[in-house]
Amino acid sequence: MIKLKNEIDKKAALYKLHKQAEKIYENAWQSKLQINAFMEGAKTLLNLLCLPYIEK
């Protein structure tokens, strides 16, 4: 189980993740494409984490 804070600053988190992606992919082939793919995954994850918990 992952325990998170009740609230996160999505903009700050995405900024930090973008900086991390730039470090990871700075020497990669098509680095901008790699960074964009990384950020799409990060945005998708943050959006999933924002969904309310619904018990089935």
C-alpha positions as CSV (number, residue, x, y, z in Angstrom):
1,M,0.0,0.0,0.0
2,I,1.2,3.5,-0.8
3,K,0.5,6.2,1.8
4,L,0.4,9.8,0.4
5,K,-0.3,13.1,1.9
6,N,-3.9,14.2,1.8
7,E,-3.1,16.8,-0.7
8,I,-0.2,17.4,-3.1
9,D,0.7,20.4,-5.2
10,K,0.3,18.9,-8.7
11,K,2.0,21.8,-10.4
12,A,5.1,21.6,-8.1
13,A,5.2,17.8,-8.5
14,L,5.0,18.0,-12.3
15,Y,7.8,20.7,-12.3
16,K,10.1,18.4,-10.2
17,L,9.3,15.4,-12.4
18,H,10.0,17.4,-15.6
19,K,13.4,18.4,-14.2
20,Q,14.1,14.8,-13.3
21,A,13.1,13.7,-16.8
22,E,15.5,16.2,-18.3
23,K,18.4,14.7,-16.3
24,I,17.4,11.2,-17.2
25,Y,17.0,11.8,-20.9
26,E,19.5,14.6,-21.6
27,N,21.7,12.3,-23.7
28,A,19.0,10.1,-25.1
29,W,18.0,9.7,-28.7
30,Q,15.0,12.0,-29.3
31,S,15.2,13.4,-25.8
32,K,12.2,15.7,-26.2
33,L,10.0,12.8,-27.2
34,Q,11.2,10.7,-24.3
35,I,10.6,13.6,-21.8
36,N,7.1,14.1,-23.3
37,A,6.3,10.4,-22.8
38,F,7.6,10.5,-19.3
39,M,5.5,13.5,-18.4
40,E,2.3,12.0,-20.0
41,G,2.8,9.0,-17.7
42,A,3.4,11.3,-14.7
43,K,0.2,13.3,-15.5
44,T,-1.8,10.1,-15.9
45,L,-0.6,8.8,-12.5
46,L,-1.4,12.1,-10.7
47,N,-4.8,12.2,-12.3
48,L,-5.5,8.6,-11.1
49,L,-4.4,9.5,-7.6
50,C,-6.8,12.4,-7.6
51,L,-9.8,10.1,-8.2
52,P,-12.0,9.6,-5.1
53,Y,-11.9,6.2,-3.4
54,I,-15.1,4.3,-4.2
55,E,-15.7,1.1,-2.2
56,K,-17.3,-1.6,-4.3
